[in-house]
Amino acid sequence: MAISDQRSDADPNFVVTARQSQLLGLLDAVGGRARRIDFQKLLFLYCQEVARQPPYDFVPYRLGAFSFTSYHDRRKLVDAGLLLDGDDWQLTELGQRIALDFREGSFEIFAKQYAHLSGDDLVADTYRRYPYYATRSEIVENVLSDDKMSRLAVKHASPEFSGPSLLTIGYEGRSIEGYLNVLLEAGVTLLCDVRYNAVSRKYGFSRRTLENACRHVGITYEHLPSLGIPSEERRNANSPKARRALLQKYRQKTLPTLRDEIETLLGWLSDGYRMALMCYERHPGDCHRGHLAAAVDAYLGANKPTHQRGDL
């Protein structure tokens, strides 16, 4: 049966996505129930080692590798009646029936490979082999207490930077986890959202969700909407010529009126933040953020501190 045909009796309008089907298939392969931390680590290992096109990306989190998107899908599957709403990941009876259609040999082989690991042993295994994802762990000293070399590997896997930076980044085509990893690997400590409206239909990039995700990986989030371009103006810029005209207007007419906001950005740089200005477009030439960064440099003038510039 095709994935698009998999509907929930609890919610007949709910359709299991290809990504969610892999959650259900993996959970079914490990017996239909797993502790939260165990399943998150198994899902991580499955995505790293087995999946041809990994359905989830991960970030270093307080217990190691973590996918915000997997928990977003978990909530949808709970609401659809396919998972129980509890401390564990657990299929309902309906979920068990639907998961049968997603059984694959790769799930079974993977489940047997890791059947001997659980709890701290499973966590430690992921830390040893993927130390970057343990760099923000609160339990690394406990689970690797007898493994000095692995603790050192985790320490060395953490990116180290010093001094201020003024970077820019777009989230087009990125998952929230992939986006956060780019920021972490560049040493970003402050993400400044320069969208006029900090909302998105793409999971993870509306203000509240993005702010929460940043906080959990140690990045400060700020939103300065006045640095953005109003939606009604952007809506009409649907051709290359109109887009160029919109950005020219922003550079020549809007930016000179934003002295207070730019002073705020300068203050964060002076405080030593490694700052990234964010908007939607992947390519900086299609976005106003590059013009904004150039304006910050212009205000700094001859007294500007040494700082890194570039688009991520």
C-alpha positions, 0 to 999 in steps of 0.5 A, spaced: 500 500 500 502 506 498 504 511 503 499 516 501 494 511 502 495 510 509 490 514 513 488 513 521 482 511 523 482 516 529 483 522 524 481 519 517 484 526 514 491 524 516 496 521 511 503 518 514 508 521 510 515 518 507 519 520 513 514 518 519 513 511 515 520 510 517 519 512 524 513 507 525 517 502 521 523 503 526 519 503 532 516 496 530 522 493 528 525 494 536 518 491 538 513 497 538 516 500 544 522 504 546 524 509 552 525 516 549 532 517 549 534 510 547 529 511 541 532 518 539 539 514 539 537 509 535 533 513 530 540 517 530 544 511 528 539 509 523 540 515 519 547 516 520 548 508 518 543 505 514 538 510 511 540 512 504 536 518 504 536 520 512 529 522 514 532 526 520 537 531 521 540 532 528 543 537 533 548 536 539 543 537 545 543 536 552 543 528 552 547 528 545 544 527 538 537 530 538 532 531 532 526 537 533 523 534 527 522 527 530 518 530 536 514 534 531 512 528 527 511 524 534 506 529 536 502 528 529 502 521 530 500 521 537 494 526 535 493 521 529 492 515 534 498 511 532 503 513 538 501 513 545 502 519 549 507 517 554 514 517 556 516 512 551 515 511 544 510 506 543 505 504 538 498 503 539 494 497 536 492 502 530 499 504 529 502 497 530 497 495 524 499 501 520 507 499 521 506 492 518 506 496 511 512 499 513 516 493 515 523 493 511 529 488 512 534 494 513 529 495 519 530 488 522 537 488 521 539 494 524 534 492 530 538 486 531 545 489 530 543 494 536 539 489 540 544 488 546 545 496 547 540 500 551 540 506 556 547 509 558 551 503 554 547 506 547 548 513 549 556 512 550 556 508 543 553 514 540 558 519 543 564 515 542 563 514 534 560 521 533 563 526 538 560 532 535 553 530 537 556 530 545 559 536 545 553 539 549 551 533 553 550 534 560 551 527 561 558 526 558 562 525 564 557 520 567 556 515 561 564 516 559 567 516 566 571 510 564 573 513 557 578 519 558 580 518 550 573 519 548 571 525 553 577 528 550 575 527 543 568 530 545 572 536 547 576 537 541 570 536 537 567 542 539 568 548 535 572 554 538 572 561 536 573 568 539 572 575 537 566 578 534 563 576 527 558 579 522 555 573 518 549 572 514 544 566 513 538 564 509 534 557 511 531 556 504 532 548 503 535 547 510 532 543 516 532 546 523 537 541 525 541 542 519 541 550 520 543 550 527 549 545 525 551 551 520 550 556 526 554 552 531 560 550 526 561 557 525 561 559 532 555 563 532 552 566 539 547 570 537 542 569 531 538 576 529 532 575 525 531 580 520 525 578 517 519 583 517 514 577 519 518 571 523 513 566 521 514 560 516 510 554 514 516 550 514 517 547 521 522 550 526 522 557 523 517 561 526 519 565 531 517 561 538 519 555 535 526 557 532 527 561 539 526 555 543 531 551 538 536 556 539 536 557 546 537 549 547 543 549 543 546 555 547 545 561 541 541 567 543 535 569 538 533 576 537 528 579 532 528 586 529 522 586 525 523 593 523 530 591 519 525 587 514 521 588 508 514 588 509 510 582 506 506 587 501 512 589 498 515 583 497 509 580 495 510 584 488 517 583 487 516 576 483 521 578 477 528 579 477 527 586 475 522 587 481 527 584 486 533 588 484 528 594 484 526 592 491 533 591 494 535 597 491 529 601 495 531 598 501 539 599 500 538 607 498 531 609 502 530 604 508 537 603 511 538 610 512 532 611 517 534 605 521 540 608 525 537 606 532 536 598 529 543 598 526 546 601 533 543 595 536 547 591 532 553 594 533 552 594 540 552 586 540 558 586 536 562 591 541 560 586 546 563 580 542 557 576 539 559 572 533 552 574 530 548 572 524 543 576 520 538 571 518 532 571 513 529 566 508 533 566 501 538 561 501 543 566 496 545 572 499 544 576 493 536 574 493 536 577 500 536 584 503 541 581 509 547 582 505 545 590 504 544 590 511 551 587 513 554 592 508 550 598 512 553 595 519 560 596 516 559 602 513 557 605 520 563 602 523 567 606 519 574 607 520 574 604 527 570 598 526 573 592 530 576 586 527 571 581 525 569 575 520 564 577 515 561 572 510 554 568 508 553 561 511 
